């Protein structure tokens, strides 16, 4: 949930405002998404694996900004 919150509440809002700090917030988003993905990947449920994969992709996208 933290990755969704930081990406939606902070990164998207700052991007829409044209913030000069978007690189820093994007790096933080990537770090949080990767940590969430690591946690999800520790569980055996199918939805956890899918969530981990999705969060890793979000993290990768944040690194590109």
C-alpha positions in Angstrom: 0.0 0.0 0.0 2.9 2.4 0.6 4.0 2.2 -3.0 0.5 3.2 -4.2 0.3 6.0 -1.7 3.7 7.5 -2.6 3.2 7.2 -6.3 -0.3 8.6 -6.3 -0.1 11.2 -3.6 3.4 12.5 -4.1 4.9 11.6 -7.4 1.8 12.1 -9.6 0.9 15.4 -7.9 4.5 16.7 -8.1 4.7 15.8 -11.8 1.5 17.6 -12.5 2.9 20.7 -10.8 6.1 20.5 -12.8 8.2 20.2 -9.6 11.9 20.5 -9.8 12.2 17.6 -7.2 10.6 14.9 -9.3 13.8 13.0 -9.8 14.2 12.7 -6.0 10.6 11.7 -5.4 10.8 9.2 -8.2 13.9 7.6 -6.7 12.0 7.3 -3.4 9.0 5.8 -5.2 11.3 3.2 -6.8 12.8 2.3 -3.4 9.4 1.9 -1.8 8.0 -0.1 -4.7 11.0 -2.5 -4.6 10.6 -2.9 -0.8 6.9 -3.7 -1.2 7.6 -6.1 -4.0 10.2 -7.9 -1.8 7.6 -8.3 0.9 4.9 -9.5 -1.5 7.2 -12.1 -3.1 7.7 -13.8 0.3 4.1 -15.0 0.2 2.9 -18.1 -1.7 -0.5 -16.8 -2.9 -0.8 -16.2 -6.6 -2.1 -12.7 -6.1 1.0 -11.9 -4.0 3.3 -13.0 -6.8 1.3 -10.9 -9.3 1.4 -7.9 -7.0 5.2 -8.3 -6.5 5.7 -8.3 -10.3 3.5 -5.3 -10.8 5.3 -3.3 -8.0 8.7 -4.2 -9.5 7.5 -2.8 -12.8 6.4 0.4 -11.1 9.8 0.7 -9.4 11.5 0.2 -12.8 9.3 2.9 -14.3 10.2 5.3 -11.5 13.9 4.8 -12.0 13.5 6.0 -15.6 12.1 9.4 -14.7 
